[in-house]
Amino acid sequence: MSKDIKTINELANRRQYFRVEDKASVEIAALPENHTAVEYFDLNPEFGLISEFQLLDAESKHLLRSITDKDKNLGQFLKVLNKKVDSLSRVVAMNQQAIPKDSVQDINLSEGGLAVHTEQHFKSGQVLAIKLILLPSYSGLLLEGKVLSCAPEHAPYELNIEFSNISEAHQQLIARHIMRIQSNRKHSPQ
């Protein structure tokens, strides 16, 4: 992390990440030393269900294309079956995953981090545990990040976080979410 980078916008621009203004469920807490975000939050088994399915879907896309090239009917059937499983996982996650209403808020999201408003002040460089649920897909991510900045002097603070040790799979999941949001906005009537 460069000392010059203080906001998620600067981080996204410097690293050439796509970013988007969005709404998501966000829970943030200072992470005690020698702990991980996974250890910090109490999670139900369904928390990562949709995320896991989306990662598996991404891994199997080339297989589905190959099958569709050989047999269009089988390819179409597998796409429909995939949509059914996706719909079922979404319903299960929505029913089992209680999202506190006050946790849904406006965010600025990129593959490298996020900006969010918070009532709690955090110090620059502080390590955080982040529970992020992307909407409307209900993809759940547990991430760790470092505080780039927390301004102004009084609440609500604008907290800028750089993700640390984020897996490539989670980064791709965020990138796909951003592209989906941007595509939907581009194609929706203003």
Biotite code that builds the C-alpha atoms (Angstrom):
import biotite.structure as struc

atoms = struc.array([
    struc.Atom([0.000, 0.000, 0.000], chain_id="A", res_id=1, res_name="MET", atom_name="CA", element="C"),
    struc.Atom([1.395, 3.355, -0.999], chain_id="A", res_id=2, res_name="SER", atom_name="CA", element="C"),
    struc.Atom([1.469, 6.057, 1.661], chain_id="A", res_id=3, res_name="LYS", atom_name="CA", element="C"),
    struc.Atom([-0.098, 8.437, -0.889], chain_id="A", res_id=4, res_name="ASP", atom_name="CA", element="C"),
    struc.Atom([-3.292, 6.373, -1.245], chain_id="A", res_id=5, res_name="ILE", atom_name="CA", element="C"),
    struc.Atom([-5.970, 7.524, 1.204], chain_id="A", res_id=6, res_name="LYS", atom_name="CA", element="C"),
    struc.Atom([-9.272, 6.673, -0.509], chain_id="A", res_id=7, res_name="THR", atom_name="CA", element="C"),
    struc.Atom([-10.813, 3.774, -2.391], chain_id="A", res_id=8, res_name="ILE", atom_name="CA", element="C"),
    struc.Atom([-11.092, 6.024, -5.481], chain_id="A", res_id=9, res_name="ASN", atom_name="CA", element="C"),
    struc.Atom([-7.333, 6.641, -5.477], chain_id="A", res_id=10, res_name="GLU", atom_name="CA", element="C"),
    struc.Atom([-6.704, 2.914, -4.932], chain_id="A", res_id=11, res_name="LEU", atom_name="CA", element="C"),
    struc.Atom([-9.022, 1.911, -7.790], chain_id="A", res_id=12, res_name="ALA", atom_name="CA", element="C"),
    struc.Atom([-7.503, 4.495, -10.121], chain_id="A", res_id=13, res_name="ASN", atom_name="CA", element="C"),
    struc.Atom([-3.900, 3.618, -9.245], chain_id="A", res_id=14, res_name="ARG", atom_name="CA", element="C"),
    struc.Atom([-4.402, -0.113, -9.654], chain_id="A", res_id=15, res_name="ARG", atom_name="CA", element="C"),
    struc.Atom([-6.853, 0.250, -12.553], chain_id="A", res_id=16, res_name="GLN", atom_name="CA", element="C"),
    struc.Atom([-9.693, -1.527, -10.760], chain_id="A", res_id=17, res_name="TYR", atom_name="CA", element="C"),
    struc.Atom([-13.277, -1.108, -11.830], chain_id="A", res_id=18, res_name="PHE", atom_name="CA", element="C"),
    struc.Atom([-15.468, 0.267, -9.074], chain_id="A", res_id=19, res_name="ARG", atom_name="CA", element="C"),
    struc.Atom([-19.130, 0.927, -8.488], chain_id="A", res_id=20, res_name="VAL", atom_name="CA", element="C"),
    struc.Atom([-21.446, 2.788, -6.126], chain_id="A", res_id=21, res_name="GLU", atom_name="CA", element="C"),
    struc.Atom([-23.756, 0.126, -4.707], chain_id="A", res_id=22, res_name="ASP", atom_name="CA", element="C"),
    struc.Atom([-25.739, -1.040, -1.683], chain_id="A", res_id=23, res_name="LYS", atom_name="CA", element="C"),
    struc.Atom([-24.583, -3.999, 0.377], chain_id="A", res_id=24, res_name="ALA", atom_name="CA", element="C"),
    struc.Atom([-24.786, -5.426, 3.868], chain_id="A", res_id=25, res_name="SER", atom_name="CA", element="C"),
    struc.Atom([-21.554, -4.520, 5.620], chain_id="A", res_id=26, res_name="VAL", atom_name="CA", element="C"),
    struc.Atom([-20.343, -5.379, 9.101], chain_id="A", res_id=27, res_name="GLU", atom_name="CA", element="C"),
    struc.Atom([-16.909, -4.126, 10.124], chain_id="A", res_id=28, res_name="ILE", atom_name="CA", element="C"),
    struc.Atom([-14.912, -4.639, 13.282], chain_id="A", res_id=29, res_name="ALA", atom_name="CA", element="C"),
    struc.Atom([-11.341, -4.185, 14.457], chain_id="A", res_id=30, res_name="ALA", atom_name="CA", element="C"),
    struc.Atom([-9.619, -7.535, 14.078], chain_id="A", res_id=31, res_name="LEU", atom_name="CA", element="C"),
    struc.Atom([-7.673, -8.690, 17.141], chain_id="A", res_id=32, res_name="PRO", atom_name="CA", element="C"),
    struc.Atom([-4.089, -9.818, 16.509], chain_id="A", res_id=33, res_name="GLU", atom_name="CA", element="C"),
    struc.Atom([-3.631, -13.457, 15.492], chain_id="A", res_id=34, res_name="ASN", atom_name="CA", element="C"),
    struc.Atom([-7.293, -13.756, 14.432], chain_id="A", res_id=35, res_name="HIS", atom_name="CA", element="C"),
    struc.Atom([-8.937, -14.035, 11.025], chain_id="A", res_id=36, res_name="THR", atom_name="CA", element="C"),
    struc.Atom([-12.245, -12.632, 9.788], chain_id="A", res_id=37, res_name="ALA", atom_name="CA", element="C"),
    struc.Atom([-13.596, -16.192, 9.624], chain_id="A", res_id=38, res_name="VAL", atom_name="CA", element="C"),
    struc.Atom([-12.949, -16.633, 13.357], chain_id="A", res_id=39, res_name="GLU", atom_name="CA", element="C"),
    struc.Atom([-14.403, -13.243, 14.240], chain_id="A", res_id=40, res_name="TYR", atom_name="CA", element="C"),
    struc.Atom([-17.968, -13.482, 12.872], chain_id="A", res_id=41, res_name="PHE", atom_name="CA", element="C"),
    struc.Atom([-20.644, -16.005, 13.845], chain_id="A", res_id=42, res_name="ASP", atom_name="CA", element="C"),
    struc.Atom([-21.872, -17.494, 10.592], chain_id="A", res_id=43, res_name="LEU", atom_name="CA", element="C"),
    struc.Atom([-24.659, -19.820, 9.588], chain_id="A", res_id=44, res_name="ASN", atom_name="CA", element="C"),
    struc.Atom([-23.772, -22.600, 7.140], chain_id="A", res_id=45, res_name="PRO", atom_name="CA", element="C"),
    struc.Atom([-25.640, -20.857, 4.318], chain_id="A", res_id=46, res_name="GLU", atom_name="CA", element="C"),
    struc.Atom([-23.492, -17.696, 4.527], chain_id="A", res_id=47, res_name="PHE", atom_name="CA", element="C"),
    struc.Atom([-21.099, -18.612, 1.724], chain_id="A", res_id=48, res_name="GLY", atom_name="CA", element="C"),
    struc.Atom([-23.467, -20.871, -0.216], chain_id="A", res_id=49, res_name="LEU", atom_name="CA", element="C"),
    struc.Atom([-24.183, -18.529, -3.116], chain_id="A", res_id=50, res_name="ILE", atom_name="CA", element="C"),
    struc.Atom([-20.568, -17.360, -3.288], chain_id="A", res_id=51, res_name="SER", atom_name="CA", element="C"),
    struc.Atom([-19.408, -20.967, -3.481], chain_id="A", res_id=52, res_name="GLU", atom_name="CA", element="C"),
    struc.Atom([-21.960, -21.722, -6.204], chain_id="A", res_id=53, res_name="PHE", atom_name="CA", element="C"),
    struc.Atom([-20.860, -18.670, -8.199], chain_id="A", res_id=54, res_name="GLN", atom_name="CA", element="C"),
    struc.Atom([-17.226, -19.724, -7.939], chain_id="A", res_id=55, res_name="LEU", atom_name="CA", element="C"),
    struc.Atom([-18.118, -23.248, -9.103], chain_id="A", res_id=56, res_name="LEU", atom_name="CA", element="C"),
    struc.Atom([-20.170, -21.734, -11.924], chain_id="A", res_id=57, res_name="ASP", atom_name="CA", element="C"),
    struc.Atom([-17.181, -19.683, -13.066], chain_id="A", res_id=58, res_name="ALA", atom_name="CA", element="C"),
    struc.Atom([-14.939, -22.762, -12.959], chain_id="A", res_id=59, res_name="GLU", atom_name="CA", element="C"),
    struc.Atom([-17.380, -24.799, -15.057], chain_id="A", res_id=60, res_name="SER", atom_name="CA", element="C"),
    struc.Atom([-18.188, -22.173, -17.743], chain_id="A", res_id=61, res_name="LYS", atom_name="CA", element="C"),
    struc.Atom([-15.573, -23.469, -20.176], chain_id="A", res_id=62, res_name="HIS", atom_name="CA", element="C"),
    struc.Atom([-16.937, -27.024, -19.770], chain_id="A", res_id=63, res_name="LEU", atom_name="CA", element="C"),
    struc.Atom([-20.463, -25.821, -20.458], chain_id="A", res_id=64, res_name="LEU", atom_name="CA", element="C"),
    struc.Atom([-19.296, -23.975, -23.604], chain_id="A", res_id=65, res_name="ARG", atom_name="CA", element="C"),
    struc.Atom([-17.515, -27.106, -24.781], chain_id="A", res_id=66, res_name="SER", atom_name="CA", element="C"),
    struc.Atom([-20.616, -29.260, -24.202], chain_id="A", res_id=67, res_name="ILE", atom_name="CA", element="C"),
    struc.Atom([-22.859, -26.688, -25.919], chain_id="A", res_id=68, res_name="THR", atom_name="CA", element="C"),
    struc.Atom([-20.540, -26.648, -28.958], chain_id="A", res_id=69, res_name="ASP", atom_name="CA", element="C"),
    struc.Atom([-20.961, -30.435, -29.291], chain_id="A", res_id=70, res_name="LYS", atom_name="CA", element="C"),
    struc.Atom([-24.632, -30.725, -28.316], chain_id="A", res_id=71, res_name="ASP", atom_name="CA", element="C"),
    struc.Atom([-26.751, -27.553, -28.219], chain_id="A", res_id=72, res_name="LYS", atom_name="CA", element="C"),
    struc.Atom([-29.742, -29.257, -26.565], chain_id="A", res_id=73, res_name="ASN", atom_name="CA", element="C"),
    struc.Atom([-27.643, -30.709, -23.770], chain_id="A", res_id=74, res_name="LEU", atom_name="CA", element="C"),
    struc.Atom([-25.907, -27.360, -23.309], chain_id="A", res_id=75, res_name="GLY", atom_name="CA", element="C"),
    struc.Atom([-29.254, -25.534, -23.048], chain_id="A", res_id=76, res_name="GLN", atom_name="CA", element="C"),
    struc.Atom([-30.562, -28.143, -20.604], chain_id="A", res_id=77, res_name="PHE", atom_name="CA", element="C"),
    struc.Atom([-27.484, -27.743, -18.381], chain_id="A", res_id=78, res_name="LEU", atom_name="CA", element="C"),
    struc.Atom([-27.867, -23.924, -18.451], chain_id="A", res_id=79, res_name="LYS", atom_name="CA", element="C"),
    struc.Atom([-31.499, -24.264, -17.313], chain_id="A", res_id=80, res_name="VAL", atom_name="CA", element="C"),
    struc.Atom([-30.483, -26.739, -14.615], chain_id="A", res_id=81, res_name="LEU", atom_name="CA", element="C"),
    struc.Atom([-27.759, -24.338, -13.479], chain_id="A", res_id=82, res_name="ASN", atom_name="CA", element="C"),
    struc.Atom([-30.333, -21.515, -13.218], chain_id="A", res_id=83, res_name="LYS", atom_name="CA", element="C"),
    struc.Atom([-32.595, -23.753, -11.126], chain_id="A", res_id=84, res_name="LYS", atom_name="CA", element="C"),
    struc.Atom([-29.784, -24.553, -8.681], chain_id="A", res_id=85, res_name="VAL", atom_name="CA", element="C"),
    struc.Atom([-28.852, -20.859, -8.540], chain_id="A", res_id=86, res_name="ASP", atom_name="CA", element="C"),
    struc.Atom([-32.466, -19.859, -7.776], chain_id="A", res_id=87, res_name="SER", atom_name="CA", element="C"),
    struc.Atom([-32.760, -22.543, -5.114], chain_id="A", res_id=88, res_name="LEU", atom_name="CA", element="C"),
    struc.Atom([-29.517, -21.488, -3.426], chain_id="A", res_id=89, res_name="SER", atom_name="CA", element="C"),
    struc.Atom([-30.673, -17.844, -3.425], chain_id="A", res_id=90, res_name="ARG", atom_name="CA", element="C"),
    struc.Atom([-33.978, -18.759, -1.733], chain_id="A", res_id=91, res_name="VAL", atom_name="CA", element="C"),
    struc.Atom([-32.185, -20.868, 0.874], chain_id="A", res_id=92, res_name="VAL", atom_name="CA", element="C"),
    struc.Atom([-29.685, -18.098, 1.579], chain_id="A", res_id=93, res_name="ALA", atom_name="CA", element="C"),
    struc.Atom([-32.374, -15.393, 1.806], chain_id="A", res_id=94, res_name="MET", atom_name="CA", element="C"),
    struc.Atom([-34.472, -17.470, 4.206], chain_id="A", res_id=95, res_name="ASN", atom_name="CA", element="C"),
    struc.Atom([-31.601, -18.511, 6.450], chain_id="A", res_id=96, res_name="GLN", atom_name="CA", element="C"),
    struc.Atom([-29.448, -15.405, 6.369], chain_id="A", res_id=97, res_name="GLN", atom_name="CA", element="C"),
    struc.Atom([-30.898, -12.643, 8.487], chain_id="A", res_id=98, res_name="ALA", atom_name="CA", element="C"),
    struc.Atom([-29.453, -9.365, 7.312], chain_id="A", res_id=99, res_name="ILE", atom_name="CA", element="C"),
    struc.Atom([-29.727, -6.624, 9.919], chain_id="A", res_id=100, res_name="PRO", atom_name="CA", element="C"),
    struc.Atom([-31.542, -3.694, 8.277], chain_id="A", res_id=101, res_name="LYS", atom_name="CA", element="C"),
    struc.Atom([-29.001, -1.208, 9.636], chain_id="A", res_id=102, res_name="ASP", atom_name="CA", element="C"),
    struc.Atom([-26.156, -3.132, 7.970], chain_id="A", res_id=103, res_name="SER", atom_name="CA", element="C"),
    struc.Atom([-27.420, -2.385, 4.433], chain_id="A", res_id=104, res_name="VAL", atom_name="CA", element="C"),
    struc.Atom([-25.824, 0.829, 3.249], chain_id="A", res_id=105, res_name="GLN", atom_name="CA", element="C"),
    struc.Atom([-24.281, 2.689, 0.351], chain_id="A", res_id=106, res_name="ASP", atom_name="CA", element="C"),
    struc.Atom([-20.759, 1.575, -0.512], chain_id="A", res_id=107, res_name="ILE", atom_name="CA", element="C"),
    struc.Atom([-18.099, 2.290, -3.108], chain_id="A", res_id=108, res_name="ASN", atom_name="CA", element="C"),
    struc.Atom([-16.704, -1.115, -4.090], chain_id="A", res_id=109, res_name="LEU", atom_name="CA", element="C"),
    struc.Atom([-13.711, -2.202, -6.152], chain_id="A", res_id=110, res_name="SER", atom_name="CA", element="C"),
    struc.Atom([-11.691, -5.396, -6.382], chain_id="A", res_id=111, res_name="GLU", atom_name="CA", element="C"),
    struc.Atom([-9.106, -3.746, -4.151], chain_id="A", res_id=112, res_name="GLY", atom_name="CA", element="C"),
    struc.Atom([-11.267, -2.355, -1.377], chain_id="A", res_id=113, res_name="GLY", atom_name="CA", element="C"),
    struc.Atom([-14.315, -0.428, -0.314], chain_id="A", res_id=114, res_name="LEU", atom_name="CA", element="C"),
    struc.Atom([-15.476, 2.867, 1.109], chain_id="A", res_id=115, res_name="ALA", atom_name="CA", element="C"),
    struc.Atom([-18.344, 2.962, 3.578], chain_id="A", res_id=116, res_name="VAL", atom_name="CA", element="C"),
    struc.Atom([-19.768, 5.309, 6.204], chain_id="A", res_id=117, res_name="HIS", atom_name="CA", element="C"),
    struc.Atom([-19.489, 4.248, 9.838], chain_id="A", res_id=118, res_name="THR", atom_name="CA", element="C"),
    struc.Atom([-20.260, 5.616, 13.279], chain_id="A", res_id=119, res_name="GLU", atom_name="CA", element="C"),
    struc.Atom([-17.034, 4.146, 14.657], chain_id="A", res_id=120, res_name="GLN", atom_name="CA", element="C"),
    struc.Atom([-13.649, 5.742, 14.045], chain_id="A", res_id=121, res_name="HIS", atom_name="CA", element="C"),
    struc.Atom([-10.744, 3.532, 12.987], chain_id="A", res_id=122, res_name="PHE", atom_name="CA", element="C"),
    struc.Atom([-7.058, 4.402, 12.828], chain_id="A", res_id=123, res_name="LYS", atom_name="CA", element="C"),
    struc.Atom([-5.102, 4.467, 9.588], chain_id="A", res_id=124, res_name="SER", atom_name="CA", element="C"),
    struc.Atom([-3.371, 1.092, 9.085], chain_id="A", res_id=125, res_name="GLY", atom_name="CA", element="C"),
    struc.Atom([-5.695, -0.727, 11.508], chain_id="A", res_id=126, res_name="GLN", atom_name="CA", element="C"),
    struc.Atom([-6.628, -4.289, 10.455], chain_id="A", res_id=127, res_name="VAL", atom_name="CA", element="C"),
    struc.Atom([-10.354, -4.967, 10.083], chain_id="A", res_id=128, res_name="LEU", atom_name="CA", element="C"),
    struc.Atom([-12.648, -7.956, 9.721], chain_id="A", res_id=129, res_name="ALA", atom_name="CA", element="C"),
    struc.Atom([-15.286, -7.349, 7.042], chain_id="A", res_id=130, res_name="ILE", atom_name="CA", element="C"),
    struc.Atom([-18.502, -9.285, 6.511], chain_id="A", res_id=131, res_name="LYS", atom_name="CA", element="C"),
    struc.Atom([-19.856, -8.244, 3.122], chain_id="A", res_id=132, res_name="LEU", atom_name="CA", element="C"),
    struc.Atom([-23.089, -9.468, 1.545], chain_id="A", res_id=133, res_name="ILE", atom_name="CA", element="C"),
    struc.Atom([-23.521, -8.319, -2.048], chain_id="A", res_id=134, res_name="LEU", atom_name="CA", element="C"),
    struc.Atom([-27.083, -7.587, -3.100], chain_id="A", res_id=135, res_name="LEU", atom_name="CA", element="C"),
    struc.Atom([-29.260, -8.731, -4.750], chain_id="A", res_id=136, res_name="PRO", atom_name="CA", element="C"),
    struc.Atom([-27.241, -11.929, -5.270], chain_id="A", res_id=137, res_name="SER", atom_name="CA", element="C"),
    struc.Atom([-26.705, -12.507, -1.508], chain_id="A", res_id=138, res_name="TYR", atom_name="CA", element="C"),
    struc.Atom([-23.093, -13.513, -2.134], chain_id="A", res_id=139, res_name="SER", atom_name="CA", element="C"),
    struc.Atom([-21.397, -13.561, 1.267], chain_id="A", res_id=140, res_name="GLY", atom_name="CA", element="C"),
    struc.Atom([-17.723, -12.670, 1.635], chain_id="A", res_id=141, res_name="LEU", atom_name="CA", element="C"),
    struc.Atom([-15.514, -12.615, 4.710], chain_id="A", res_id=142, res_name="LEU", atom_name="CA", element="C"),
    struc.Atom([-12.569, -10.360, 4.078], chain_id="A", res_id=143, res_name="LEU", atom_name="CA", element="C"),
    struc.Atom([-9.762, -8.651, 5.886], chain_id="A", res_id=144, res_name="GLU", atom_name="CA", element="C"),
    struc.Atom([-8.609, -5.145, 5.159], chain_id="A", res_id=145, res_name="GLY", atom_name="CA", element="C"),
    struc.Atom([-6.445, -2.264, 6.293], chain_id="A", res_id=146, res_name="LYS", atom_name="CA", element="C"),
    struc.Atom([-7.753, 1.221, 6.934], chain_id="A", res_id=147, res_name="VAL", atom_name="CA", element="C"),
    struc.Atom([-6.497, 3.691, 4.314], chain_id="A", res_id=148, res_name="LEU", atom_name="CA", element="C"),
    struc.Atom([-8.287, 6.608, 5.964], chain_id="A", res_id=149, res_name="SER", atom_name="CA", element="C"),
    struc.Atom([-11.176, 7.454, 8.239], chain_id="A", res_id=150, res_name="CYS", atom_name="CA", element="C"),
    struc.Atom([-12.443, 11.051, 7.881], chain_id="A", res_id=151, res_name="ALA", atom_name="CA", element="C"),
    struc.Atom([-13.773, 13.628, 8.832], chain_id="A", res_id=152, res_name="PRO", atom_name="CA", element="C"),
    struc.Atom([-13.340, 14.564, 12.492], chain_id="A", res_id=153, res_name="GLU", atom_name="CA", element="C"),
    struc.Atom([-16.863, 13.554, 13.590], chain_id="A", res_id=154, res_name="HIS", atom_name="CA", element="C"),
    struc.Atom([-19.290, 10.719, 12.811], chain_id="A", res_id=155, res_name="ALA", atom_name="CA", element="C"),
    struc.Atom([-20.431, 9.570, 10.359], chain_id="A", res_id=156, res_name="PRO", atom_name="CA", element="C"),
    struc.Atom([-16.923, 8.774, 9.196], chain_id="A", res_id=157, res_name="TYR", atom_name="CA", element="C"),
    struc.Atom([-15.994, 7.885, 5.629], chain_id="A", res_id=158, res_name="GLU", atom_name="CA", element="C"),
    struc.Atom([-13.965, 4.718, 6.023], chain_id="A", res_id=159, res_name="LEU", atom_name="CA", element="C"),
    struc.Atom([-11.697, 3.708, 3.125], chain_id="A", res_id=160, res_name="ASN", atom_name="CA", element="C"),
    struc.Atom([-10.428, 0.123, 3.311], chain_id="A", res_id=161, res_name="ILE", atom_name="CA", element="C"),
    struc.Atom([-7.916, -1.747, 1.175], chain_id="A", res_id=162, res_name="GLU", atom_name="CA", element="C"),
    struc.Atom([-8.551, -5.507, 1.104], chain_id="A", res_id=163, res_name="PHE", atom_name="CA", element="C"),
    struc.Atom([-5.566, -7.528, 2.295], chain_id="A", res_id=164, res_name="SER", atom_name="CA", element="C"),
    struc.Atom([-4.815, -11.148, 1.434], chain_id="A", res_id=165, res_name="ASN", atom_name="CA", element="C"),
    struc.Atom([-7.926, -11.358, -0.745], chain_id="A", res_id=166, res_name="ILE", atom_name="CA", element="C"),
    struc.Atom([-8.108, -14.570, -2.734], chain_id="A", res_id=167, res_name="SER", atom_name="CA", element="C"),
    struc.Atom([-8.216, -14.422, -6.512], chain_id="A", res_id=168, res_name="GLU", atom_name="CA", element="C"),
    struc.Atom([-11.597, -16.192, -6.387], chain_id="A", res_id=169, res_name="ALA", atom_name="CA", element="C"),
    struc.Atom([-13.086, -13.499, -4.128], chain_id="A", res_id=170, res_name="HIS", atom_name="CA", element="C"),
    struc.Atom([-11.555, -10.774, -6.270], chain_id="A", res_id=171, res_name="GLN", atom_name="CA", element="C"),
    struc.Atom([-13.146, -12.336, -9.372], chain_id="A", res_id=172, res_name="GLN", atom_name="CA", element="C"),
    struc.Atom([-16.491, -12.611, -7.558], chain_id="A", res_id=173, res_name="LEU", atom_name="CA", element="C"),
    struc.Atom([-16.356, -8.879, -6.753], chain_id="A", res_id=174, res_name="ILE", atom_name="CA", element="C"),
    struc.Atom([-15.271, -8.053, -10.327], chain_id="A", res_id=175, res_name="ALA", atom_name="CA", element="C"),
    struc.Atom([-18.216, -10.033, -11.769], chain_id="A", res_id=176, res_name="ARG", atom_name="CA", element="C"),
    struc.Atom([-20.586, -8.289, -9.338], chain_id="A", res_id=177, res_name="HIS", atom_name="CA", element="C"),
    struc.Atom([-19.264, -4.869, -10.423], chain_id="A", res_id=178, res_name="ILE", atom_name="CA", element="C"),
    struc.Atom([-19.577, -5.736, -14.125], chain_id="A", res_id=179, res_name="MET", atom_name="CA", element="C"),
    struc.Atom([-23.133, -7.037, -13.592], chain_id="A", res_id=180, res_name="ARG", atom_name="CA", element="C"),
    struc.Atom([-24.147, -3.816, -11.769], chain_id="A", res_id=181, res_name="ILE", atom_name="CA", element="C"),
    struc.Atom([-22.539, -1.604, -14.446], chain_id="A", res_id=182, res_name="GLN", atom_name="CA", element="C"),
    struc.Atom([-24.160, -3.619, -17.241], chain_id="A", res_id=183, res_name="SER", atom_name="CA", element="C"),
    struc.Atom([-27.593, -3.414, -15.583], chain_id="A", res_id=184, res_name="ASN", atom_name="CA", element="C"),
    struc.Atom([-27.250, 0.361, -15.175], chain_id="A", res_id=185, res_name="ARG", atom_name="CA", element="C"),
    struc.Atom([-26.113, 0.777, -18.771], chain_id="A", res_id=186, res_name="LYS", atom_name="CA", element="C"),
    struc.Atom([-29.124, -1.163, -20.082], chain_id="A", res_id=187, res_name="HIS", atom_name="CA", element="C"),
    struc.Atom([-31.790, 0.173, -17.711], chain_id="A", res_id=188, res_name="SER", atom_name="CA", element="C"),
    struc.Atom([-33.859, 3.210, -18.743], chain_id="A", res_id=189, res_name="PRO", atom_name="CA", element="C"),
    struc.Atom([-32.783, 6.354, -16.890], chain_id="A", res_id=190, res_name="GLN", atom_name="CA", element="C"),
])
